[in-house]
Amino acid sequence: MAMTLRLTDEDAAALRETARREHRSMHEVAVEAISRYTRRRTETRDEALARIVSQDAGLLRRLAE
């Protein structure tokens, strides 16, 4: 899917510099950053839900009745 990504001048410069340092394209660096961010958010959400289910198992059971 094609899309337009609007960055601040500072973010564009940081992305450009990272890509240059790593000998990668700006596209590759941006895609990896998005992938890492979404994966981390999913993991954080899953860990929080597991903690709630574990800590509040009794309450959740009573609410389900």
N, C-alpha and C positions, 0 to 999 in steps of 0.2 A: 504494500500500500504506500503510495506516495503522500507526503505531507510537507508542509512548510513549518519550519521551526524558527521562531523569532527569539533571538538572544540579545541580551544587553551587550554593549561594546566590551565590557569587562569579561562577561562569560564567553563571548566569541573569542576574545584574545586568549583566555585560559584554555579553551578547547583547542584552538589552533596550536598553542605552545605545547600542550600535552601530546597532540598528534605528531608534531614535529619531533619531540623528544623520543617518542616511542616508535618513530618511523612507520606510522599508521595513518590512515585517512581520518579526517574529522568525523566522517560518517561512522567508521568502525568504533571510534572512541565513544561517540554519542550513543550508539546502539548498545554497546556494552554497559555504559552507565545506566541506561534505562532498564536493561535486563537485570542488573544487580539491584537497582532500587526496587523494582517490582517484586523480585524474589525475596528481598529482605523484608519488605512490607508484608508479604504473604506469610513468611516464617514468623514474624513478630505477631501477626494476628492469630495464627494457629497456636503459638505458644501461649498467648493470653487466653484464648478459648479453652485450651487444655487445662490451664491453671484454674480458671473459673469452674469448670466441670469437676475438677478434682477437689477443690477447696469447698465448693458449695453443693456437693453431691446430695447430701441429705435434704437441703432446701429445694433443690431441683426435683428430687423425688416427690417431696410433699406437694410442690406446685403442680406436678403432673397428675396427681390423684384427683 
